[in-house]
Amino acid sequence: MGANFILCFFQDVLIADLNGDGLKDVLASGRFRKGLWLFLGRGGIQQLNLGSGFAKLPLSLSAGDLDGDKDLDLAVFDGESVKILTNEQPPVSGGGPGQVLEVSRP
């Protein structure tokens, strides 16, 4: 019951090793509050600062090496456009995704 209660507050959940430590991390987008929450595999929770580039709630999350630097970057869809959050070095551990690039609809 506890997990279902917690998950009802999130729109989408992504499971991947986001900080390169060999442990799976969980990234969740807020359903009622604008933001992303990172649950680290080694323990700890942090809300990632999305800055002013996000006017709406993040709806869908995806991860991959989008800039060819051998770490995972994030693609976040907010219902209107996809925002790319590049993972700066060192990878996400105490900080958060780096540069936000917007990919608009054609």
Contacts in CASP RR format, 6 or more apart in sequence:
PFRMAT RR
TARGET T0000
AUTHOR 0000-0000-0000
METHOD contacts of the structure
MODEL  1
MGANFILCFFQDVLIADLNGDGLKDVLASGRFRKGLWLFLGRGGIQQLNL
GSGFAKLPLSLSAGDLDGDKDLDLAVFDGESVKILTNEQPPVSGGGPGQV
LEVSRP
7 13 0 8 1.000
8 31 0 8 1.000
9 30 0 8 1.000
9 31 0 8 1.000
9 32 0 8 1.000
10 28 0 8 1.000
10 29 0 8 1.000
10 30 0 8 1.000
10 31 0 8 1.000
10 37 0 8 1.000
11 28 0 8 1.000
11 29 0 8 1.000
11 30 0 8 1.000
11 31 0 8 1.000
11 57 0 8 1.000
11 58 0 8 1.000
11 59 0 8 1.000
11 60 0 8 1.000
12 28 0 8 1.000
12 29 0 8 1.000
12 58 0 8 1.000
12 59 0 8 1.000
12 60 0 8 1.000
12 61 0 8 1.000
13 26 0 8 1.000
13 27 0 8 1.000
13 28 0 8 1.000
13 29 0 8 1.000
13 61 0 8 1.000
14 26 0 8 1.000
14 27 0 8 1.000
14 28 0 8 1.000
14 61 0 8 1.000
14 62 0 8 1.000
14 63 0 8 1.000
14 74 0 8 1.000
15 24 0 8 1.000
15 25 0 8 1.000
15 26 0 8 1.000
15 27 0 8 1.000
16 24 0 8 1.000
16 25 0 8 1.000
16 27 0 8 1.000
16 63 0 8 1.000
16 64 0 8 1.000
16 72 0 8 1.000
17 23 0 8 1.000
17 24 0 8 1.000
17 25 0 8 1.000
17 72 0 8 1.000
18 25 0 8 1.000
18 27 0 8 1.000
18 38 0 8 1.000
18 63 0 8 1.000
18 72 0 8 1.000
18 87 0 8 1.000
18 91 0 8 1.000
18 92 0 8 1.000
19 25 0 8 1.000
19 40 0 8 1.000
19 90 0 8 1.000
19 91 0 8 1.000
19 92 0 8 1.000
19 93 0 8 1.000
20 71 0 8 1.000
20 91 0 8 1.000
21 41 0 8 1.000
21 42 0 8 1.000
21 93 0 8 1.000
23 40 0 8 1.000
23 41 0 8 1.000
23 42 0 8 1.000
24 41 0 8 1.000
25 38 0 8 1.000
25 39 0 8 1.000
25 40 0 8 1.000
25 41 0 8 1.000
25 92 0 8 1.000
26 38 0 8 1.000
26 39 0 8 1.000
26 41 0 8 1.000
27 36 0 8 1.000
27 37 0 8 1.000
27 38 0 8 1.000
27 39 0 8 1.000
27 61 0 8 1.000
27 63 0 8 1.000
27 74 0 8 1.000
28 36 0 8 1.000
28 37 0 8 1.000
28 39 0 8 1.000
29 35 0 8 1.000
29 36 0 8 1.000
29 37 0 8 1.000
29 57 0 8 1.000
29 58 0 8 1.000
29 59 0 8 1.000
29 60 0 8 1.000
29 61 0 8 1.000
29 76 0 8 1.000
30 36 0 8 1.000
30 37 0 8 1.000
30 57 0 8 1.000
30 58 0 8 1.000
31 57 0 8 1.000
33 57 0 8 1.000
34 50 0 8 1.000
34 54 0 8 1.000
34 56 0 8 1.000
34 57 0 8 1.000
34 58 0 8 1.000
35 47 0 8 1.000
35 48 0 8 1.000
35 50 0 8 1.000
35 54 0 8 1.000
35 57 0 8 1.000
35 58 0 8 1.000
36 47 0 8 1.000
36 48 0 8 1.000
36 50 0 8 1.000
36 58 0 8 1.000
36 61 0 8 1.000
36 76 0 8 1.000
37 45 0 8 1.000
37 46 0 8 1.000
37 47 0 8 1.000
37 48 0 8 1.000
38 45 0 8 1.000
38 46 0 8 1.000
38 47 0 8 1.000
38 48 0 8 1.000
38 92 0 8 1.000
38 96 0 8 1.000
39 45 0 8 1.000
40 46 0 8 1.000
40 93 0 8 1.000
46 94 0 8 1.000
46 95 0 8 1.000
46 96 0 8 1.000
48 95 0 8 1.000
48 96 0 8 1.000
48 97 0 8 1.000
49 96 0 8 1.000
50 58 0 8 1.000
50 100 0 8 1.000
51 100 0 8 1.000
53 83 0 8 1.000
53 100 0 8 1.000
53 102 0 8 1.000
54 76 0 8 1.000
54 78 0 8 1.000
54 83 0 8 1.000
54 100 0 8 1.000
55 78 0 8 1.000
56 78 0 8 1.000
56 79 0 8 1.000
56 80 0 8 1.000
57 78 0 8 1.000
58 76 0 8 1.000
58 77 0 8 1.000
58 78 0 8 1.000
59 77 0 8 1.000
59 78 0 8 1.000
59 79 0 8 1.000
60 76 0 8 1.000
60 77 0 8 1.000
61 74 0 8 1.000
61 75 0 8 1.000
61 76 0 8 1.000
61 77 0 8 1.000
62 74 0 8 1.000
62 75 0 8 1.000
62 76 0 8 1.000
63 72 0 8 1.000
63 73 0 8 1.000
63 74 0 8 1.000
63 75 0 8 1.000
64 72 0 8 1.000
64 73 0 8 1.000
64 74 0 8 1.000
64 75 0 8 1.000
65 71 0 8 1.000
65 72 0 8 1.000
65 73 0 8 1.000
66 73 0 8 1.000
66 75 0 8 1.000
66 84 0 8 1.000
66 86 0 8 1.000
67 73 0 8 1.000
67 86 0 8 1.000
69 87 0 8 1.000
69 89 0 8 1.000
71 87 0 8 1.000
71 89 0 8 1.000
71 91 0 8 1.000
72 87 0 8 1.000
72 91 0 8 1.000
73 84 0 8 1.000
73 85 0 8 1.000
73 86 0 8 1.000
73 87 0 8 1.000
73 97 0 8 1.000
74 84 0 8 1.000
74 85 0 8 1.000
74 87 0 8 1.000
74 97 0 8 1.000
75 82 0 8 1.000
75 83 0 8 1.000
75 84 0 8 1.000
75 85 0 8 1.000
76 82 0 8 1.000
76 83 0 8 1.000
76 84 0 8 1.000
76 85 0 8 1.000
77 83 0 8 1.000
80 105 0 8 1.000
81 102 0 8 1.000
81 103 0 8 1.000
81 104 0 8 1.000
81 105 0 8 1.000
82 102 0 8 1.000
82 103 0 8 1.000
83 100 0 8 1.000
83 101 0 8 1.000
83 102 0 8 1.000
83 103 0 8 1.000
84 100 0 8 1.000
84 101 0 8 1.000
84 102 0 8 1.000
84 103 0 8 1.000
85 97 0 8 1.000
85 98 0 8 1.000
85 99 0 8 1.000
85 100 0 8 1.000
86 97 0 8 1.000
86 98 0 8 1.000
86 99 0 8 1.000
86 101 0 8 1.000
87 96 0 8 1.000
87 97 0 8 1.000
87 98 0 8 1.000
88 96 0 8 1.000
88 97 0 8 1.000
88 98 0 8 1.000
88 99 0 8 1.000
END
